[in-house]
Amino acid sequence: MTDARHPLTWWIWSITLAIGIARGDNSLLAIAVVGCAYLVVRIFRTDAPWSRSFESGVKLGIWILIIRTSFGVLIGTPIPGTTIFRLPILPLPEWMAGIRIGGAVTQERLFSTAHEGVTLAAIVICFAAASSLTSPHRLLRVLPFAIYQFGLALVIASSLVPQFVTSISRIKDAQYLRGQKFSFKKILIPLLEESLARSLDLAAAMDSRGYGSTRIRSKYRAITWNGADAAICCVSALSLFSPALILISVATPFLFIKRKVAVTAS
């Protein structure tokens, strides 16, 4: 499918979802939002390189969940409750009173750290969904001059992971054709070389074309804001006032699937 939605629509949608998850403070709600966001990405994303960044965001979220839960179990303040198992206690100096490494792992302590990990992972996945659904170049075109430099930095940051994913996939294919086994040690140097070469090519192209921003900007807008974009953003804003409405917000894009297909067919 072609990208019929305005670039800012997906970012507003994902930001409101992330805020709703943080305010809702409910792990089951966060997991449900991630599931709906996954379906939205599967339906609305294109075959562009940046569309693969959602899977990387999910993997990053899983690692965040594992690391946060592990640190919460091993290091932290004791939480009384039902003891599940015990770990060896590492003695700490007196000035670190209140912090313990090891000891009894209670059910309440495990659930608390897992809940925080799920919340952080869900927020990361929401931003990964926006990065997967939006072309960074289209996003830069629609930003006003007042926040152009901020938007440029945001676009570079948001396109970094998709470019890395594309480069790693290309290097893995090249290694496979040469009969080499996949190894992170063998992929690091080619990845750095390709990133440096791409940066130099981009700098040369921008310099030769006189790339830059100017206060005198054309009024022509190839990317327009329509009623569907306004509806998605307005309904998504409901999660800012009531986290209980976040499932309605995350499912709003499903109402415009038929319209998106009609735009593609034309």
Residue frames relative to the residue before (quaternion, step in Angstrom):
aa qw qx qy qz dx dy dz
M 1.0000 0.0000 0.0000 0.0000 0.00 0.00 0.00
T 0.4336 -0.6600 0.5384 0.2941 3.55 -1.14 0.59
D 0.5354 -0.6376 0.4528 0.3191 3.52 -1.20 0.56
A 0.1014 -0.8370 0.5372 0.0226 3.60 -0.09 1.31
R 0.6321 0.5440 -0.3356 0.4380 3.58 1.16 -0.41
H 0.5655 -0.5819 0.4709 0.3462 3.52 -1.24 0.59
P 0.5719 -0.6275 0.3886 0.3580 3.65 -0.90 0.81
L 0.6685 0.5071 -0.3148 0.4436 3.59 0.98 -0.78
T 0.5399 0.6450 -0.4013 0.3625 3.59 1.17 -0.51
W 0.7024 0.4678 -0.2778 0.4589 3.57 0.82 -0.99
W 0.6553 0.5009 -0.3286 0.4602 3.59 1.03 -0.68
I 0.6311 0.5016 -0.3342 0.4883 3.60 1.01 -0.73
W 0.6301 0.5442 -0.3172 0.4540 3.57 1.01 -0.85
S 0.7139 0.4495 -0.2643 0.4674 3.59 0.83 -0.97
I 0.6393 0.5253 -0.3353 0.4505 3.62 1.00 -0.76
T 0.6634 0.4875 -0.3141 0.4728 3.59 0.93 -0.82
L 0.6263 0.5230 -0.3417 0.4663 3.60 1.05 -0.68
A 0.6501 0.5169 -0.3191 0.4564 3.58 0.96 -0.87
I 0.6556 0.4922 -0.3134 0.4792 3.59 0.98 -0.81
G 0.6474 0.5233 -0.3177 0.4541 3.58 1.00 -0.80
I 0.6320 0.5186 -0.3288 0.4728 3.59 1.05 -0.75
A 0.6685 0.5003 -0.3035 0.4591 3.58 0.93 -0.90
R 0.6997 0.4535 -0.2725 0.4801 3.59 0.99 -0.79
G 0.6388 0.5619 -0.3308 0.4083 3.57 1.05 -0.73
D 0.1160 -0.8422 0.5182 0.0932 3.57 1.13 -0.70
N 0.5460 0.5745 -0.4027 0.4578 3.56 0.95 0.99
S 0.3927 -0.7535 0.4779 0.2229 3.58 -0.53 1.17
L 0.6547 0.5110 -0.3211 0.4551 3.60 0.93 -0.84
L 0.6373 0.5152 -0.3208 0.4748 3.57 1.04 -0.76
A 0.6452 0.5199 -0.3183 0.4606 3.59 0.99 -0.82
I 0.6526 0.5029 -0.3149 0.4712 3.60 0.97 -0.82
A 0.6417 0.5191 -0.3222 0.4636 3.60 1.01 -0.79
V 0.6393 0.5172 -0.3213 0.4698 3.59 1.02 -0.79
V 0.6405 0.5149 -0.3245 0.4682 3.59 0.97 -0.82
G 0.6456 0.5212 -0.3226 0.4556 3.60 0.98 -0.78
C 0.6674 0.4794 -0.2983 0.4856 3.60 0.95 -0.83
A 0.6344 0.5251 -0.3289 0.4622 3.58 1.02 -0.79
Y 0.6124 0.5450 -0.3427 0.4588 3.58 1.07 -0.71
L 0.6628 0.4920 -0.3090 0.4723 3.60 0.94 -0.83
V 0.6295 0.5295 -0.3338 0.4604 3.59 1.00 -0.79
V 0.6582 0.5008 -0.3096 0.4691 3.58 0.93 -0.87
R 0.6566 0.5213 -0.3174 0.4431 3.59 0.90 -0.86
I 0.7111 0.4574 -0.2588 0.4671 3.58 1.02 -0.77
F 0.8063 0.3551 -0.1524 0.4478 3.58 0.80 -1.01
R 0.5974 0.5879 -0.3975 0.3735 3.63 1.04 -0.37
T 0.4222 -0.6882 0.5399 0.2379 3.54 -1.30 0.49
D 0.6176 -0.5385 0.4169 0.3934 3.56 -1.32 -0.27
A 0.3695 0.7463 -0.4812 0.2739 3.60 1.24 0.28
P 0.6645 -0.5301 0.3402 0.4020 3.62 -1.16 0.48
W 0.6789 0.5076 -0.3149 0.4271 3.60 0.92 -0.83
S 0.5550 0.6243 -0.3991 0.3782 3.62 1.19 -0.33
R 0.6237 0.5519 -0.3417 0.4356 3.60 1.21 -0.34
S 0.5033 0.6864 -0.4150 0.3215 3.58 1.23 -0.17
F 0.5395 0.6286 -0.4194 0.3713 3.61 1.16 -0.36
E 0.6426 0.5194 -0.3274 0.4585 3.59 0.95 -0.83
S 0.6419 0.5089 -0.3224 0.4743 3.58 1.03 -0.77
G 0.6371 0.5235 -0.3252 0.4628 3.58 1.06 -0.72
V 0.6295 0.5193 -0.3325 0.4727 3.58 1.07 -0.73
K 0.6515 0.5068 -0.3168 0.4673 3.58 0.95 -0.85
L 0.6407 0.5125 -0.3210 0.4731 3.58 1.02 -0.82
G 0.6484 0.5209 -0.3177 0.4553 3.58 0.99 -0.79
I 0.6345 0.5197 -0.3289 0.4682 3.58 1.04 -0.76
W 0.6498 0.5025 -0.3169 0.4741 3.59 0.99 -0.82
I 0.6231 0.5290 -0.3407 0.4646 3.59 1.02 -0.75
L 0.6472 0.5177 -0.3143 0.4630 3.58 0.98 -0.84
I 0.6735 0.4949 -0.3003 0.4597 3.59 0.90 -0.91
I 0.6874 0.4830 -0.2891 0.4590 3.58 0.86 -0.98
R 0.6678 0.4986 -0.3157 0.4537 3.61 0.89 -0.89
T 0.6664 0.4906 -0.3115 0.4671 3.59 0.93 -0.81
S 0.6533 0.5195 -0.3191 0.4488 3.58 0.96 -0.85
F 0.6784 0.4724 -0.2959 0.4786 3.58 0.90 -0.90
G 0.6456 0.5284 -0.3291 0.4424 3.57 1.02 -0.71
V 0.6649 0.4853 -0.2988 0.4829 3.56 1.11 -0.67
L 0.7332 0.4368 -0.2408 0.4622 3.58 0.90 -0.94
I 0.8062 0.1536 -0.0332 0.5704 3.57 0.93 -0.96
G 0.4954 0.6562 -0.4791 0.3074 3.56 -0.95 0.80
T 0.6195 -0.5168 0.4251 0.4104 3.50 -1.33 -0.18
P 0.5352 -0.6378 0.4366 0.3409 3.61 -0.96 0.76
I 0.1268 -0.7627 0.6309 0.0644 3.56 -1.06 0.85
P 0.3647 -0.7527 0.4968 0.2316 3.61 -0.49 1.09
G 0.3516 0.7214 -0.5475 0.2372 3.53 -1.18 0.62
T 0.7499 -0.3512 0.2961 0.4760 3.54 -1.26 -0.51
T 0.3186 -0.7693 0.5249 0.1763 3.59 -0.57 1.15
I 0.2667 -0.7641 0.5715 0.1355 3.56 -0.88 1.05
F 0.7505 -0.1962 0.1483 0.6135 3.56 0.91 -0.98
R 0.3620 -0.7213 0.5511 0.2122 3.56 -1.32 0.21
L 0.2105 -0.7528 0.6143 0.1078 3.52 -1.18 0.77
P 0.5957 -0.5527 0.4226 0.4012 3.61 -1.15 0.47
I 0.3560 -0.7444 0.5315 0.1914 3.57 -0.95 0.91
L 0.2457 -0.7541 0.5950 0.1301 3.55 -0.89 1.02
P 0.3878 -0.7407 0.4889 0.2491 3.65 -0.58 1.06
L 0.1520 -0.7836 0.6004 0.0485 3.55 -1.04 0.88
P 0.6046 -0.5641 0.4033 0.3919 3.63 -1.16 0.45
E 0.6791 -0.5278 0.3384 0.3817 3.54 -1.28 0.44
W 0.6525 0.5324 -0.3352 0.4223 3.59 1.04 -0.70
M 0.6636 0.4415 -0.3093 0.5186 3.60 1.28 -0.06
A 0.2044 0.8035 -0.5294 0.1798 3.57 1.12 0.67
G 0.7276 0.3828 -0.3147 0.4744 3.55 -0.98 0.90
I 0.6969 0.3770 -0.2482 0.5574 3.57 1.28 -0.33
R 0.0428 -0.8130 0.5804 -0.0195 3.54 -0.89 0.92
I 0.2154 -0.7401 0.6242 0.1275 3.55 -1.09 0.82
G 0.7896 0.1715 -0.1714 0.5636 3.55 -0.49 1.22
G 0.4616 0.6854 -0.4943 0.2699 3.53 -1.20 -0.49
A 0.7542 -0.3736 0.2852 0.4586 3.53 -1.31 -0.31
V 0.2070 -0.7526 0.6160 0.1063 3.56 -0.93 0.97
T 0.1602 -0.8159 0.5525 0.0578 3.55 -0.41 1.23
Q 0.6452 -0.5206 0.3956 0.3952 3.52 -1.28 0.39
E 0.6482 0.5182 -0.3171 0.4591 3.59 1.00 -0.79
R 0.6474 0.5133 -0.3187 0.4646 3.60 1.00 -0.78
L 0.6619 0.5029 -0.3048 0.4649 3.59 0.95 -0.85
F 0.6761 0.4865 -0.2975 0.4665 3.58 0.90 -0.88
S 0.6394 0.5395 -0.3286 0.4383 3.59 1.00 -0.78
T 0.6998 0.4512 -0.2758 0.4802 3.59 0.86 -0.93
A 0.6342 0.5180 -0.3350 0.4660 3.60 1.03 -0.73
H 0.6264 0.5353 -0.3319 0.4592 3.59 1.05 -0.75
E 0.6601 0.4894 -0.3108 0.4777 3.60 0.93 -0.84
G 0.6504 0.5195 -0.3169 0.4546 3.59 0.99 -0.79
V 0.6429 0.5130 -0.3213 0.4694 3.59 0.99 -0.80
T 0.6474 0.5224 -0.3210 0.4527 3.59 0.96 -0.82
L 0.6719 0.4831 -0.2987 0.4753 3.60 0.87 -0.92
A 0.6574 0.5119 -0.3129 0.4560 3.59 0.93 -0.88
A 0.6553 0.5154 -0.3168 0.4522 3.60 0.95 -0.82
I 0.6361 0.5187 -0.3312 0.4655 3.60 1.01 -0.75
V 0.6454 0.5100 -0.3179 0.4715 3.59 0.96 -0.85
I 0.6685 0.5009 -0.3048 0.4575 3.60 0.93 -0.86
C 0.6020 0.5530 -0.3610 0.4489 3.61 1.06 -0.63
F 0.6803 0.4582 -0.2900 0.4930 3.59 0.93 -0.83
A 0.6076 0.5364 -0.3546 0.4662 3.60 1.09 -0.60
A 0.6138 0.5458 -0.3445 0.4547 3.59 1.08 -0.68
A 0.6578 0.4959 -0.3108 0.4741 3.59 0.94 -0.84
S 0.6528 0.5080 -0.3111 0.4680 3.58 0.98 -0.82
S 0.6717 0.4982 -0.2954 0.4619 3.58 1.08 -0.69
L 0.7200 0.4544 -0.2445 0.4641 3.59 1.08 -0.67
T 0.7530 0.3861 -0.1842 0.5001 3.59 1.17 -0.50
S 0.3878 -0.6838 0.5666 0.2469 3.53 -0.99 0.87
P 0.4476 -0.7029 0.4702 0.2907 3.64 -0.71 0.94
H 0.6298 0.5341 -0.3413 0.4490 3.59 1.10 -0.59
R 0.6525 0.4923 -0.3141 0.4829 3.60 1.01 -0.77
L 0.6208 0.5439 -0.3419 0.4494 3.57 1.07 -0.69
L 0.6638 0.5144 -0.3073 0.4477 3.58 0.96 -0.84
R 0.6357 0.5631 -0.3340 0.4090 3.59 1.05 -0.70
V 0.7450 0.4326 -0.2259 0.4548 3.57 1.00 -0.76
L 0.5175 0.6477 -0.4272 0.3608 3.61 1.22 -0.07
P 0.4666 -0.6671 0.4948 0.3040 3.62 -0.98 0.75
F 0.6681 -0.5330 0.3419 0.3908 3.54 -1.23 0.49
A 0.6092 0.5974 -0.3612 0.3762 3.61 1.01 -0.76
I 0.7861 0.2376 -0.1346 0.5544 3.60 1.04 -0.68
Y 0.2688 0.8019 -0.5026 0.1793 3.58 1.19 0.46
Q 0.6801 0.4870 -0.3057 0.4548 3.60 0.84 -0.93
F 0.6324 0.5087 -0.3264 0.4845 3.57 1.04 -0.76
G 0.6602 0.5072 -0.3047 0.4626 3.56 0.97 -0.83
L 0.6192 0.5394 -0.3451 0.4545 3.57 1.05 -0.73
A 0.6587 0.4890 -0.3082 0.4816 3.57 0.95 -0.85
L 0.6475 0.5189 -0.3184 0.4584 3.59 1.02 -0.79
V 0.6515 0.5124 -0.3170 0.4610 3.58 0.98 -0.82
I 0.6426 0.5111 -0.3268 0.4680 3.58 0.97 -0.83
A 0.6739 0.4934 -0.2999 0.4610 3.58 0.93 -0.88
S 0.7058 0.4678 -0.2749 0.4554 3.59 0.92 -0.88
S 0.6948 0.4530 -0.2840 0.4810 3.60 1.14 -0.50
L 0.4712 0.6917 -0.4415 0.3234 3.60 1.24 -0.15
V 0.6899 0.4794 -0.2862 0.4607 3.59 0.82 -0.98
P 0.6615 0.4898 -0.3397 0.4552 3.66 0.83 -0.79
Q 0.6449 0.5098 -0.3298 0.4641 3.60 1.00 -0.73
F 0.6335 0.5168 -0.3293 0.4724 3.58 1.03 -0.76
V 0.6427 0.5225 -0.3237 0.4573 3.58 0.97 -0.85
T 0.6621 0.4976 -0.3047 0.4703 3.58 0.95 -0.87
S 0.6657 0.5045 -0.3072 0.4561 3.59 0.91 -0.88
I 0.6570 0.5046 -0.3168 0.4619 3.59 0.92 -0.87
S 0.6453 0.5153 -0.3219 0.4630 3.59 0.98 -0.81
R 0.6640 0.4979 -0.3065 0.4661 3.59 0.98 -0.82
I 0.6593 0.4970 -0.3110 0.4707 3.60 0.98 -0.80
K 0.6302 0.5279 -0.3343 0.4608 3.60 1.02 -0.75
D 0.6458 0.5089 -0.3228 0.4688 3.60 0.99 -0.80
A 0.6524 0.5095 -0.3184 0.4620 3.59 0.99 -0.82
Q 0.6551 0.4983 -0.3135 0.4734 3.59 0.98 -0.78
Y 0.6347 0.5282 -0.3323 0.4559 3.57 1.04 -0.73
L 0.6586 0.5044 -0.3097 0.4646 3.60 0.99 -0.81
R 0.6798 0.4584 -0.2896 0.4938 3.58 1.15 -0.55
G 0.5214 -0.6581 0.4062 0.3606 3.58 1.24 -0.03
Q 0.4870 0.6606 -0.4352 0.3700 3.59 1.21 0.41
K 0.4560 -0.6647 0.5208 0.2810 3.55 -1.15 0.67
F 0.5394 -0.6353 0.4462 0.3260 3.54 -1.07 0.76
S 0.1172 0.7710 -0.6149 0.1173 3.55 -0.96 0.99
F 0.4873 -0.6713 0.4734 0.2962 3.58 -0.94 0.89
K 0.6030 0.5571 -0.3634 0.4405 3.60 1.11 -0.56
K 0.7029 0.4557 -0.2622 0.4790 3.57 1.02 -0.80
I 0.6809 0.5015 -0.2910 0.4474 3.58 1.17 -0.43
L 0.5528 0.6528 -0.3897 0.3411 3.62 1.17 -0.47
I 0.7000 0.4713 -0.2816 0.4566 3.60 0.76 -1.02
P 0.6681 0.4711 -0.3287 0.4730 3.68 0.80 -0.80
L 0.6300 0.5356 -0.3409 0.4472 3.59 1.05 -0.69
L 0.6627 0.4863 -0.3056 0.4806 3.60 0.95 -0.82
E 0.6426 0.5227 -0.3252 0.4561 3.59 0.99 -0.81
E 0.6794 0.4811 -0.2983 0.4668 3.59 0.89 -0.88
S 0.6383 0.5243 -0.3290 0.4577 3.60 1.01 -0.76
L 0.6617 0.4956 -0.3032 0.4739 3.58 0.97 -0.84
A 0.6564 0.5048 -0.3148 0.4639 3.59 0.94 -0.85
R 0.6535 0.5043 -0.3175 0.4666 3.60 0.97 -0.79
S 0.6414 0.5218 -0.3261 0.4582 3.60 1.01 -0.75
L 0.6610 0.4980 -0.3051 0.4711 3.59 0.97 -0.85
D 0.6497 0.5079 -0.3187 0.4673 3.59 0.97 -0.81
L 0.6560 0.5071 -0.3115 0.4644 3.57 0.99 -0.82
A 0.6507 0.5117 -0.3188 0.4617 3.60 0.96 -0.83
A 0.6590 0.5011 -0.3096 0.4678 3.59 0.96 -0.84
A 0.6606 0.5039 -0.3129 0.4601 3.59 0.96 -0.82
M 0.6625 0.4985 -0.3089 0.4660 3.59 0.96 -0.83
D 0.6543 0.5138 -0.3113 0.4593 3.58 1.01 -0.80
S 0.6833 0.4945 -0.2936 0.4499 3.60 0.93 -0.86
R 0.7269 0.4129 -0.2353 0.4958 3.58 1.12 -0.58
G 0.4493 -0.7044 0.4492 0.3166 3.59 1.24 0.08
Y 0.1573 0.8356 -0.5109 0.1264 3.53 1.06 0.79
G 0.3675 0.7092 -0.5497 0.2445 3.54 -1.04 0.80
S 0.4823 -0.6496 0.4981 0.3119 3.55 -1.28 0.11
T 0.0953 -0.7836 0.6126 0.0399 3.55 -1.16 0.61
R 0.5472 -0.6267 0.4411 0.3364 3.56 -1.13 0.59
I 0.6519 0.4560 -0.3148 0.5177 3.60 1.18 -0.44
R 0.0607 0.8255 -0.5515 0.1033 3.56 -0.19 1.27
S 0.5536 -0.6170 0.4530 0.3280 3.54 -1.13 0.68
K 0.4297 -0.6919 0.5198 0.2579 3.56 -1.15 0.66
Y 0.4979 0.6526 -0.4319 0.3738 3.57 1.26 -0.10
R 0.0465 -0.7934 0.6068 -0.0106 3.54 -0.88 0.96
A 0.2374 -0.7878 0.5557 0.1191 3.55 -0.35 1.27
I 0.7128 0.3591 -0.2211 0.5604 3.57 1.21 -0.55
T 0.1013 -0.8343 0.5419 0.0056 3.56 -0.40 1.24
W 0.3964 -0.6783 0.5729 0.2335 3.50 -1.33 0.50
N 0.0715 -0.8282 0.5558 0.0071 3.59 -0.60 1.10
G 0.7568 -0.4081 0.2722 0.4319 3.53 -1.33 -0.05
A 0.6169 0.5497 -0.3491 0.4421 3.58 1.07 -0.70
D 0.6376 0.5186 -0.3256 0.4675 3.59 1.01 -0.79
A 0.6621 0.5022 -0.3063 0.4644 3.57 0.94 -0.89
A 0.6511 0.5203 -0.3218 0.4493 3.59 0.99 -0.80
I 0.6513 0.5131 -0.3198 0.4586 3.59 0.93 -0.88
C 0.6876 0.4820 -0.2889 0.4598 3.59 0.90 -0.92
C 0.6666 0.5044 -0.3159 0.4489 3.60 0.94 -0.84
V 0.6758 0.4689 -0.3015 0.4822 3.58 0.92 -0.85
S 0.6269 0.5391 -0.3404 0.4478 3.60 1.04 -0.73
A 0.6223 0.5606 -0.3396 0.4279 3.57 1.10 -0.68
L 0.5175 0.6443 -0.4234 0.3712 3.60 1.19 -0.30
S 0.6237 0.5572 -0.3437 0.4270 3.58 1.10 -0.67
L 0.5779 0.5745 -0.3829 0.4352 3.60 1.22 -0.32
F 0.7167 0.4289 -0.2420 0.4938 3.58 1.11 -0.67
S 0.7985 0.0271 0.0087 0.6014 3.57 1.07 -0.72
P 0.3524 -0.7585 0.5051 0.2131 3.63 -0.39 1.16
A 0.5614 0.6120 -0.3942 0.3935 3.61 1.17 -0.42
L 0.6813 0.4794 -0.2798 0.4771 3.60 1.21 -0.48
I 0.3925 0.7587 -0.4610 0.2405 3.58 1.24 0.08
L 0.6195 0.5425 -0.3544 0.4431 3.62 1.06 -0.61
I 0.6134 0.5159 -0.3459 0.4878 3.59 1.12 -0.59
S 0.6483 0.5314 -0.3139 0.4459 3.57 1.00 -0.84
V 0.7072 0.4677 -0.2783 0.4513 3.57 0.83 -0.97
A 0.7035 0.4616 -0.2674 0.4695 3.61 1.13 -0.56
T 0.4321 0.7334 -0.4482 0.2730 3.62 1.21 -0.16
P 0.6367 0.5393 -0.3657 0.4124 3.70 0.84 -0.72
F 0.5696 0.6015 -0.3936 0.3985 3.63 1.12 -0.47
L 0.5979 0.5867 -0.3623 0.4087 3.60 1.16 -0.49
F 0.7467 0.3918 -0.2016 0.4982 3.57 1.20 -0.47
I 0.3024 0.7635 -0.5165 0.2427 3.60 1.14 0.51
K 0.6731 0.4961 -0.3109 0.4519 3.61 0.86 -0.92
R 0.6462 0.5140 -0.3242 0.4616 3.55 0.99 -0.79
K 0.6345 0.5317 -0.3285 0.4548 3.57 1.04 -0.76
V 0.6447 0.5098 -0.3208 0.4707 3.60 1.02 -0.81
A 0.6412 0.5276 -0.3279 0.4505 3.57 1.01 -0.80
V 0.6387 0.5137 -0.3282 0.4695 3.59 1.01 -0.75
T 0.6515 0.5195 -0.3162 0.4534 3.56 1.01 -0.83
A 0.6715 0.5147 -0.3089 0.4343 3.59 0.93 -0.88
S 0.6595 0.4982 -0.3118 0.4687 3.57 1.10 -0.61
